[in-house]
Amino acid sequence: MAVEKYRLEVKPLKRAMRVDRSLLDKVEGLGAKFVRRMRREAVDCPVKNRTVSFLECFTCPNFIRRFKGVVYCKGDSV
């Protein structure tokens, strides 16, 4: 069982953040509507020390789960 180190609030954005094409390829099977919604959300990443798209957070190895607008993160260096 993974131990969470950080609890991060998910922030809604008015416009979608740009993400790498490689990230979009990783989440290809999730559905266009779901991916579009994830691109319009962001979190303040403690590992990268900047605001990142939730899509980038979702594909990170530190991601544990998301529950009720809160992301649980391991916080290990990438």
Secondary structure, DSSP 8 states (H G I E B T S, - for coil): -----EEEE-EE-SS-----HHHHHHTGGG-HHHHHHHHTEEEEETTTTEEEEHHHHHTSTTEEEEETTEEEE-----
